Amino acid sequence: MQLLTPQQWPHYELIDSGDYEKLERFGKYVLRRPEPQAVWRKALPNTEWEKQTDAWFKKEKGKSGTEGNERGEWILKPSMPQQWFISYAYKEMELRFRLGLTAFKHVGIFPEQAENWKYIYDEVINATQKMVGQACNGIKILNLFAYTGGASLAAKAAGADVTHVDSVKQVLNWSRENMEASGLKNIRWVCEDALKFVKREVKRGNLYQGIILDPPAYGRGPEGEKWILEEHIAELMDACSRLLAPKQSFCILNLYSMGFSALIAENLIKDYFPQTGKTDFGELFLADRAGRRLPLSVFGRKDFGHSW
């Protein structure tokens, strides 16, 4: 099992964590947000947290948003903007993200996912290099529950033909902003329930060389379709197994649900994608200045690149 965290990212830092909160720097602004997995004590005193914080998400007591998201309000210092940009670079890839303060504590990016962006970029680059001289229409990547598009941008930056699926139109517009800010173009945007989309793609006989699944614990489709991870993940994995090219392909499964072990991600990947290939699984985490490792998601990945 691997424990992975982003390395050498000047635009992001987890400063401190504890007492069910985290203190993070995005670019030049420091945010204070709830974090249910930070059950230990803070390393820095509260006075230091208050001094450094530019925006503090204060959760409403006894209230939560739809799908279990925490609802609250942001308390801002006068110098704190509602929106700003940060960058991420890896090899020849340079991505730019527009961040914003939402009503559910999110800001438009999950920093730990940078490890998956690197993996996606390398997989597509390696596959493209091996395709030289072969008749092929290019590397097709499907990104499901794609949010603001970090994984989509990584795949597009590497030269892939990307289909980006999310059920929230405003999030698709946000993703498009990130694409344009990153100097990229021609991502295919699909506003649809992920499970419905993959079932239709199976009927159409479409295949992808890469599938990225980043399902939430709970969610809603554009027509009110209800997504519950434990109830629907098997059906989704089965449909995706019919969409992934049997050779020359890779898949990533990322899970946020608290209580889910990395072994679950590994078992799902091995069960629904039994072809011979390299399987990785583990946890994505962020480390604060005191060295405490904050677990944020579990992942399973399978690479069939040996078949090229």
GIMOPE-V19666 format. One record per residue. PHI is phi as a letter, one per 40 degrees, with the letter a starting at -180 (999 if undefined). BURIAL is # if it has 16 or more other C-alpha atoms within 10 Angstrom, else .. D_FIRST is the distance of its C-alpha to the first C-alpha in whole Angstrom. Layout:
# GIMOPE-V19666
PHI,BURIAL,D_FIRST  PHI,BURIAL,D_FIRST
This chain:
# GIMOPE-V19666
999,.,0  b,.,4  b,.,7  b,#,10  a,#,13  c,#,17  b,.,19  f,.,22  b,.,24  c,.,27  c,#,28  b,#,25  a,#,24  c,#,23  c,#,26  a,#,25  a,#,24  i,#,25  f,.,28  g,.,26  b,#,27  b,#,25  b,#,28  b,#,27  b,#,29  b,#,29  g,#,31  b,.,34  b,#,34  b,#,32  b,#,31  b,#,31  b,#,29  c,#,28  a,#,24  c,.,23  c,#,20  c,#,22  c,.,23  c,.,24  c,.,27  c,#,28  c,#,28  c,.,31  c,.,34  d,.,35  c,.,38  c,.,36  c,#,34  c,.,37  c,.,38  c,#,35  c,#,35  c,#,37  a,#,36  b,#,35  c,#,34  b,#,35  c,#,34  c,.,37  c,.,37  g,.,37  b,.,36  a,.,34  c,.,34  c,.,33  g,.,30  g,.,29  c,#,29  c,#,30  b,#,34  a,#,36  a,#,38  c,#,37  b,.,39  b,.,40  c,.,42  d,.,45  c,.,43  c,#,40  c,.,40  c,.,39  b,.,37  a,.,36  b,.,34  b,#,31  b,#,29  b,#,26  b,.,26  a,.,24  f,.,26  c,.,28  c,#,27  b,.,29  b,#,28  b,#,31  b,#,30  c,#,33  b,#,32  a,#,34  c,#,34  c,.,34  c,#,35  b,#,31  g,#,30  c,.,28  b,#,29  h,#,28  a,#,25  b,.,21  d,#,20  c,#,17  c,#,17  d,#,18  c,.,15  c,#,15  c,#,19  c,#,18  c,#,16  c,#,19  d,#,22  c,#,20  c,#,20  c,#,23  c,#,25  c,.,24  c,#,25  c,#,28  c,.,29  c,.,28  c,#,31  d,.,34  g,.,37  b,.,35  c,.,37  a,.,35  c,.,35  h,.,32  c,#,28  b,#,28  b,#,26  b,#,26  b,#,24  b,#,24  f,#,25  c,#,25  f,#,26  c,#,28  g,#,26  d,#,24  c,#,22  c,#,26  c,#,27  c,#,24  c,#,25  c,#,28  c,#,28  c,#,27  h,#,30  c,#,29  c,#,31  b,#,29  b,#,30  b,#,29  b,#,29  a,#,30  c,#,32  b,#,34  c,.,36  c,.,36  c,#,32  c,#,33  c,.,36  c,#,34  c,#,31  c,#,35  d,#,36  c,#,32  c,#,33  c,.,36  c,#,35  c,#,33  g,.,36  b,#,34  a,.,36  g,.,36  c,#,33  c,.,34  c,#,34  b,#,34  c,#,35  a,#,34  c,#,32  d,#,28  c,#,29  c,.,32  c,.,32  c,#,29  c,#,32  c,.,34  c,#,33  c,#,32  c,.,36  c,.,36  g,.,34  c,.,32  b,#,29  b,#,27  c,#,25  a,#,22  b,#,21  b,#,20  b,#,19  b,#,19  c,#,21  c,#,22  c,#,22  b,.,26  a,#,28  b,#,32  c,#,33  c,.,36  b,.,38  g,.,37  d,.,34  c,.,32  b,#,28  b,.,26  d,#,23  c,.,22  c,.,26  b,.,25  c,#,22  c,.,22  c,.,26  c,#,24  c,#,21  c,#,24  c,#,26  c,#,24  c,#,23  c,#,27  c,#,27  c,#,24  d,#,26  c,#,25  b,#,25  f,#,24  a,#,22  a,#,18  a,#,17  b,#,15  b,#,15  b,#,14  b,#,15  b,#,17  d,#,18  c,.,18  g,.,17  c,.,14  c,#,11  c,#,8  c,#,9  c,#,12  c,#,11  c,#,9  c,.,13  c,#,15  c,#,14  c,#,14  c,.,17  c,.,19  b,#,18  c,.,19  d,.,20  c,.,19  i,#,16  c,.,13  b,#,10  b,#,7  a,#,6  i,#,5  b,#,8  b,#,11  a,#,13  b,#,16  b,#,18  c,#,21  c,.,24  c,.,24  g,.,20  c,#,19  b,#,16  c,#,16  c,#,14  b,#,15  a,#,13  b,#,10  a,#,10  b,#,10  b,#,11  b,#,13  b,#,16  b,#,19  c,#,20  c,.,21  c,.,24  c,.,26
